[in-house]
């Protein structure tokens, strides 16, 4: 107490109450600490042991919600997308666009189709609306995209396209030789066409 300096406007009679004031302040601080310690702590965040498992679960949840959205809008979505499949020879349902794919599988699919010089194809971004993903999952019976349709029917998903690409069947079925270069770099893809 000897070290405590009171402001000049306090009189000496307040020194009598100082130990009681300090004791009350200490009790108040102790009570606050007890309340904080016994308050319900937020639940600890649990992270998946395997990030691939967590991603797979997230994708399954997205597909499930997309299927529900498709079921709710089945007539409208089916009419629009069935017309798109009928009007185009090759349609790719992918995450993103060929210029800006949003998944590695979609990027690889575009690279494979480019490498085999596939005839021009139409791409549909399944992430633009959940019902579109629900449509292609329902039609192809495959949950993992991208999905390629040829002449209105399901052709292959990423794994099927990769297998056909590795065996050379993709180039035979969808490729065209007319756009490949000739001369010194014969048979290679053109760098650019202007």
Helices and strands as residue ranges (DSSP letters): H 14-38, H 51-72, H 74-87, E 90-94, H 104-115, E 122-125, H 130-140, E 147-150, E 153-157, H 158-167, H 169-174, G 183-185
